């Protein structure tokens, strides 16, 4: 455990159950889905009898998830209802008529793909007709790249922009490491414009 953060069960209106620490990540689920309820896991029956101070995944979260998945227990059996979740200070992209500004959220290891907080919906607000090529400034790197649907649209070793599995604008090198090649780190600012060429 290591901290005093709560363990929770979150139920969405479409009947998904999420067992997680209340460290801000569940707030991202609540932001994107209608929430039916949230409960703190305090019922000792939802935990291993002896708990380690460092292994809540095994001792608390896995047993709780297993009990809920069995269908024999309801989320409210886990403990008291909660009114609020811990929120993340999650940066929101800035959209203008000809550009979108965001940040690098993470580097997908081991491949070095760069994920941003810029979603396809942000790009469509700035560019109703998505451009085939974009100009991107990431940190100090100025790049002109194709906005591709697949890695196969560029030659091996070439860079591209694409929308990842979460529909976020991302950057990669086909069979290479984009972050390493361009010196990209999480938190760097990103600005995207349509390329005229």
PyMOL commands that set and color helices and strands:
alter all, ss='L'
color gray80, all
select helices_A, chain A and resi 25-32+44-46+56-69+75-78+120-126+151-153+178-182
alter helices_A, ss='H'
color red, helices_A
select strands_A, chain A and resi 7-12+17-21+35-40+94-95+99-108+113-119+133-138+141-146+159-163+168-173+189-194
alter strands_A, ss='S'
color yellow, strands_A
deselect
rebuild
show_as cartoon
